[in-house]
Amino acid sequence: MGNKCRKIYKVVSNNEVAFFNGDQLLHNLNGPARIYFYDDDIRIKELRYLINGRYHRNEEDGPALIIFDSHGRVRTEIYYKHGIECRCFGPSYIEYDTVGNITYQEFHKS
């Protein structure tokens, strides 16, 4: 991959904030690399954690992809490590109903 010392820059567009590294790959070591908002630009729709263009987040920090409904409730969580869907301690893919109960889950171990 490219030089890891290259500066990260931010792009803000319609309902989206994205951070890229110098190789123009989605990348942010300190938070989500891409944030999608609902039309009001206030309510978060999705948080995506990527490093060098691959979904990644340490399991103890939470899922690498989080999808919210328009009321701010978590509807889907997906755990990734280095671009591969997996989780050592629990389901890697989780869907919730509107009151927070798990309605679906998948287990993928690394």
C-alpha positions in Angstrom: 0.0 0.0 0.0 1.0 3.6 -0.2 2.9 5.8 2.2 1.1 5.7 5.6 2.5 9.1 6.5 0.4 10.9 3.9 -2.0 13.5 5.1 -5.6 12.5 5.6 -8.1 15.0 4.1 -11.9 15.4 4.5 -14.6 15.8 1.8 -18.0 17.2 2.7 -20.8 16.8 0.3 -24.6 16.2 0.3 -25.4 14.4 3.5 -21.9 12.9 3.8 -18.5 13.4 5.4 -15.6 11.2 4.3 -11.9 11.0 5.2 -9.3 9.8 2.8 -5.6 9.1 2.9 -3.1 10.3 0.4 -3.9 7.2 -1.8 -7.5 8.4 -1.9 -8.7 5.4 0.1 -11.3 5.8 2.8 -9.2 6.1 6.0 -9.5 7.4 9.5 -7.6 6.1 12.5 -9.5 8.3 15.0 -13.1 7.6 14.1 -15.4 6.8 11.2 -14.0 7.3 7.7 -17.4 7.9 6.3 -20.5 9.3 7.9 -23.9 9.5 6.1 -26.7 11.8 7.4 -30.4 11.9 6.8 -31.7 14.8 4.7 -31.7 17.2 7.7 -27.8 16.8 7.9 -28.1 16.3 11.7 -29.3 12.8 12.2 -26.7 10.1 11.5 -27.7 7.4 9.1 -24.5 5.3 8.9 -21.1 5.2 10.5 -18.4 3.4 8.5 -15.0 2.7 10.0 -12.3 2.0 7.4 -8.5 1.9 7.3 -6.8 2.1 4.0 -10.0 1.4 2.2 -11.0 -1.7 4.2 -13.6 -2.0 6.9 -11.8 -2.3 10.1 -12.3 -1.7 13.8 -11.0 -3.4 16.9 -13.7 -5.6 18.3 -13.5 -4.0 21.7 -14.2 -0.6 20.1 -17.4 -1.7 18.4 -18.6 -2.6 15.0 -17.0 -1.2 11.8 -20.4 -0.5 10.2 -23.4 0.9 12.1 -26.7 1.7 10.5 -29.3 3.9 12.3 -33.0 4.4 11.6 -34.4 8.0 11.2 -35.1 8.1 15.0 -31.4 7.4 15.9 -31.9 3.8 16.9 -29.2 1.2 15.9 -30.7 -1.1 13.3 -27.7 -3.0 12.0 -24.1 -3.6 13.3 -21.4 -5.4 11.3 -18.0 -6.2 12.7 -15.0 -6.3 10.4 -11.3 -6.9 10.8 -9.0 -5.9 7.9 -11.9 -6.0 5.5 -13.2 -9.4 6.6 -16.5 -9.7 8.4 -15.7 -11.5 11.7 -15.9 -11.3 15.4 -14.3 -13.5 18.0 -16.7 -12.9 20.9 -20.3 -12.8 19.6 -22.2 -12.3 16.3 -20.4 -10.4 13.5 -23.7 -9.3 11.9 -26.6 -8.1 14.0 -30.0 -6.6 13.1 -32.3 -5.0 15.7 -36.0 -4.1 15.8 -37.2 -0.7 16.7 -37.0 -1.4 20.5 -33.5 -2.8 20.4 -34.2 -6.6 20.4 -32.0 -8.7 18.1 -34.0 -10.0 15.2 -31.2 -11.6 13.2 -27.6 -12.5 13.7 -24.7 -14.2 11.9 -21.5 -15.6 13.4 -18.2 -15.3 11.4 -15.0 -16.1 13.2 -11.6 -15.1 12.0 
